[in-house]
Amino acid sequence: MKRRSFLETGLGTTALAAGMTGCTEKEQQITPGVDSGDISVIGVKTLEELRDLYRYDIFDDFVVFFDRYIVDQKYGGFLCTTDHDGTNISTNKSATTLGRGIWCYSFLYNNLAKEDRFLDIASKAVEFTMKHHPSGDNFWPGNYSQEGQTDKSGRGGLAGDCYIAEGLAEYGKATGERKYIDIGKETMTKCMKIYDRPDFQDGASPYPGARNLWYWMLFMWFGTNTLKYESDPELEKRTARCVSAIMDHHQHPKFDLMNNVINHDLSRSDDPKYSECAGCGHATEATWMILYEAVRKKDRALFDLTAERFSRHAVVSKDDVYGGYFNDCINVDENRWQLSKITWANTFILINSLYIIEHTGAQWAKDIFSDQFDYVRENYPLKKYGYHMWEGNTDRKFTHVPHVRRKGIYHHQRHLMLNLLSLERMIAQGGKISGMFA
């Protein structure tokens, strides 16, 4: 693929034939346009109008619902096995939701609202979690009762520990307690050591030694967030290693899309189940994280290339018939797609495009954001059904799911908070691009 500067041209990449997404066999291209330093209006909405909608979603929707039904005020932690109406289907907790919830409320406190109530929620969850701090290379328990009891069947895993590490580090920044940042770093170092074992295998890394796009992202995002506050040469190396693995090895040269799974030595699998699968949803999660890393390092070349990779996956995974974006292309050559509309895969489009707008003013990114923002706002909020929060996973035509067993505490909230912060920076800049790469 010829490398082009999005900051200079504002043009996207072409998409492969994707009949399931509404594309034809002719290559299609993101609508070109002239980039502009003026980003005070995106689509038909001003930055202030967008900001107000995001603030509503955070403080009048998510926070209200979670205060009433999800936050365990008595024991600490989060009761995420809950239906739309707030009915707790189970009071059990998991390492993943504990780590994600600690991060969510600590990040909210650190960046958007320094209110004691948010830090108190994070503190109680930390206290609940730290009672089970493992030793050596052991994982945190995977599952807990409401009161905090565990059993042998609740053995944890790599993902849960990564999220706990992320949460503890963010909590340490909120409280100034160094020990929690150190525990987060130590946990991530342990997890990377386990991930590097040639026989490592779990649900996300489905054969011995398999490398999964998701885990590179967890390690990298931890580094990007931590290195904003302090220098750490080893963490810099690990973060750069993760960026290289994603950008240089998961991107399949045959179809210019990312594989979710590759071999331990970073070669591609011989099994078409993995080599022909394009993980577009996880790819667009990886790209927005790398965009943030590129800004942290003031690396324009990395930002440009990552923006191009994002646009490629966005064009290919767009459902031009019913709107929104698909997650995985199960087999590229056969053009077989996972057709459900997963919430997080669709919000990643908004994070990427808004961040590119903030730093470049690219017209193609404005077009993607405004189109997807309208789609998401029309379909995802449950307010029209009398509930708080948003839909989770639904079908291609976006049929409402009347009952669910889970309320997420991470992807939805992270999208809202990151984009609100981006909008507030853009407003503070007077509706002009950031000048980061001037």
N, C-alpha and C positions, 0 to 999 in steps of 0.2 A: 504494500500500500504506500503510495506516495505521501510523504509527510507534508502537511500544509499548516500554515499559521492561521488559527481561527481568529486571533486577535486582529489580524490584518485583513482577512477576506470575509469572515463571518459565514463561510459556506460549510455545509455539512458534507458527509460522505454519502455515497450511493448505497442502495440496499440490494441484497440479493432477491431473487424472485421469491415471493412469499404469498402464495395464493390464499392461504388461510387468513392472512392479515389484511387482505383486500388489495395487495399489490399485484401488479401484472408482471409478465415476464420481462418487460422493459425495466431497465434500472430506473429507480425513482430517487429523487433528490430533495433534501430539505429545502423549503422555500428560501431562495437567496434574498438578501436585503442589505441595505447599507447600515453598517454599525454606527452607533451614535453615542456620544458622551452623555446624552440626555436620557436618563432612565427614570424620569419622574412619573411616567405613565407606562404601564405594561398592559397591552390589550386595551381595554376600555376603563381600567381601574387605576386610580392613583396609588402611589406607595402608601399613603395614609389610609386609604380604604382597605387595601390588602392587610396592612398592619392591624387594623381594628378587627378584621375577621379572624386573623390568627390569634389575637389576644382573647377574643371571645371563646374560640375553641379550646384554649388552654385554661383560662381562669373561670369561665362560666359554664364549661361543659366537662372537660376532663377532671379538673380539680374537684368540682362539685360532686360528680358521680363517684370518684374514688374516695372522697371523704365519707360519703354515705355508706358505701357498700364494699370497698376493696381494702382499704387500709385497716389493718387489725390494730385497733387502738389499745387493746388489752395486752396482747402478747408480742406485738411487733411483727412486721412483715406484711404480706399482701395475700388476699384471698381472691386469686385471679380466676378460679374455676367458678365463673359467675355468668348468669344469663343477662339478657338485655335489660330486664326490669330490676336487676340487682339481687335476684335470688342466688344465694351461695349454694351451688350444687355440691361442692366439697369444700372443707376447710383446710385441706392439706396444702402445703407449700413446697416449692422446689428451689434448688440452688439457682437455677436460671432466673426465676422471677424475683428472688431475693436480690441477686446481683444487679439485675436490670432496674429494679425498683429503687435500690440505694442510689444507683447512678442517676436515675430520673429526678428524684427529689433533691439530691445534692446539686445536680446541674441547674435545676430550677432555682434553687437558693443562690448558687454562685453567680448566675448570669441574668436572671429576670426578676426575682423578688426575694430580697433578703428578709424573709419573714420567719420568725422562730418556728412557726407551725410546720413549715416545710422541712427545716433542719431536724425538728423533733421526730418527724416521721422517719427520716433517714436514720437518725440515731437509734431509735427503737429497733429498726430492721438490722442495723449493724450489731447491736447487742444480741439479738436473736441469733444471728449468723455466727458471731465470734465464739459462741459457746461450743461450736463444733469445729474450731480451727484444726485442720489436720496436721500431722507431722510428716516429715520426709516427702516422698513422692506420692503420698496418698491424696485422693481427691476429697473435697468437701462432700458430705452426704448429699445424695441427689434429691431425696424427698424427706419431708418432715410432717409431723402432725401439727395441728394448730398450736399446741403448747410447746412444740419443739422436740418431741421424741422422734428417734430414727430407728430403723431396723436394717438388717443386713441386705434386704432386698432393695434398699434405697441407695445402693452404691452410686456415687456420682460419676462425672465424666469431664472431658476436656472443656466442653462448651460452658458448663455450669461454673467451673473454676475461672474461666476467662471473664465471664460476666461479673463474678464476685470480685475479681481483681480490679476490673474497671470501676465498679461501684465503690470499692474501698478507697481507691486512689482519688476519685472525685470527692468523696466524703472527707478525706484527709485535707484536700485543698479548702473545703468549706470550714473545717474546724481548726485548721492549723496544726493538727496532730500528725506529726511526721510518721509515726509508726504505721498508720494506715496506708500511706503512700508506699512505704517500704514493704509492707505485706503484699500490696498489689503488685509491686515489681517482682518480689520473690515468687509469687504465685505464677506470674506470667513467664518467668524464667524456667520454673518447673514445667509449665505446660509446653513451652517450646522444646524442652529436652525430651519430653514424652512424645511430642509430635515428630521429632527427628528420629525416633526409633524406627528402624526398617521394618519392624513387625507391627507397628501401631495400626490399629484398625478399630473403627466404630461405625455408627450409622451414617455419618457424613463422609468418612473415609472408608469405603466399602470393601477394600481388599488390602492385604498387608502392605504398609508403607505408602498407601495412596495419599496424594496431596490434594487438599480440598480448598477451593477458592474462599470459602467461608472462614476457615481458620486463619489464612493469611490476613484476611481483613480484620479479624479480631485482634491479632497481634499488632498489626499496623496502626489501627485506630487508637489503641492504647498508647502506642508510642507518640503519635501525632498530638494527642491531648496532653500527655505528660511533658513532652519536650517543649511545649509552649511556655511552661512555667519554670523549667530547670534543665540544665545541660546534663547529659549522661551519654558518654561516648559509646558505651555498649548498646544502649537502647537506640541510639542513632543508627548503628550498624544493623541491628535487628530490623528496624523500621525500613531502612533502605533495602535490605534483603527481601522483605515482604513485597515492597513496590516492584522490585525486579522480577520476582516470581510471578506476580500477577501480569505485569505488562510485557515481559519478555518470553514467558513460557506458557501461561494459560491461554493467550491469544492464539487461536489456530490459524496458521497462514492460508490454509485452503479456502476457508470461508470467512476469515477476518472477523471471527466472533470468539468469545471466551468459552473454553471447556470448564465445567464445574470441577471435574476430577482429572488429574494427570498422575503419572507414576512418581515414585519416590525420588528418582533421579531427575525429575522435571521433564522427562520425555513423555510422549503421548501414549496412551493405552492402545493395545491392539484390539481391544473389545469395542465394537461400534456403540455399545450402550453408553460408553463414556466418551470416546473420541468423536462421535457424531452428535453429541448432545451439546447444544449451546445454552449456557445458563444465563439468559439475558437479564433476569431479575437480579441475580447475585452480581452480575457484571456491572449493572448500573448502580448497585450498592458500592461496589469496589471503586467505580469511577468518581463518585462524589467524595468518597473518603480521600482518594488520591488527589483530587482537586484541592481539598483542604490542606493536604500535606505539601502540595506544590506552592500554595500561598505561604504556608509557614516557612518554607525554605526559599521563597522568592525565586522559584525556578520556572521561568516562563516556558521553556521548551517542554517541560513535563506537563505544565498546565495545558498547553496547546494540544499535545498528543493525547492527553486524557480527555479533553473536550471532544476531540475527533472520535475517540473510541466510544464515548458516551453517545454521540450523535448516531454512530453506526448501529449500535444496539437499539437505540430508540426508534430509528426508522424501520428496522427489521421487525421489532416486536410490537409495533403499533397495530391495533385492530381498527382498520379503516372502515369497517362495516358498522360495528357497534360502539366504537370508542374505547379509550383506555389502552392498556398494555398487557400483553401476555407475559408469563414468567419464563418457563423453559421451552426451547425448541427441542423436543425429544430426539428427533433425528433430522438434521438439516437437509441432507440429500433427499429424504422422503417427505420433507416439509410437514412433519407431524409435530403438533404443538400441544402443550398443556393449556387447555382453554379456559381455566378458571381465572377470575379477576382477583388476584391476591392484593390486599390492601398495601402491604409494604412495597411490593414491586411497583405499584402505581405512584406511591408517594416519593420513591427514589427519583422518579422523573422530575418532580417538582424541586427536590433539593438540588440536583445537578443543574437544571436549567436556570434557577434563580441565582445560584452562585456564579454561574458563567455570566449572567446579566450583570451582576454586581461588579465584576472585575473587567468585563469587556464591552458590555452594551450590545452584544451580538444580536442582530435582528432574528436570526434563526432560533436562538435560545428564547427570545421573547415570544415567538410564535408557538414554540413547544409549550412554554409555561402557561401562556394565556389559554390555549386550547385545553391543556390537561387540567388546569385549575377549574375551568368551567365544568369539565366532565366530573371531576372529583366532588366539587361542591353540589352538583346536581344529584349525584348518586350515593355518596358514602354517608353523609350525616343521617343519623336515625331519628332526628327531630320530627320528621314528617310522620313517623310511626309512634310518636309519643315517648321516645326514649332519649337518653343522653348517649354520647359517643358516636362511633362510626361503625358501618358494616365491617365484618372481617372478610373472609373468603366467600366469594359467591360465583355464580356461573358466568358464562360469556355475556349473556344478555342482562346481567345484573338483577337476577331475581332475588327479592328480599328473603333472607333466612330468618324465620320468625323466632327461633330459639338457638342459642349457642351455648357451648360449655366453657368458653374461655374469653377473657377480656385482656388484651395485650397491655403491657406496661412499658413498652420500649419503642418500637418502630414508629407508631403513630405519634407518641409524645415527642420523640426525638425530631421527627420531621417538623412538627409544629414549632418547637423551640428553636431549632437551627434556622428555620426560615424567618421566624419573627426577628431573631437577632440580625439576620441578613438584611431584612427590610429596615430595621432601625438604623443600621449602619448606612444604608443607602439614603435614608431621610436625613441623617446627620451630615451626609456629604452634599446635601442640597440637590439630590436627584442626579448626581453626576457619578460616573464610574470611579472606582476606588483609587486609581492611579498607582496601584500596587506594582505594576510592571512598566511604569513610565520610565 
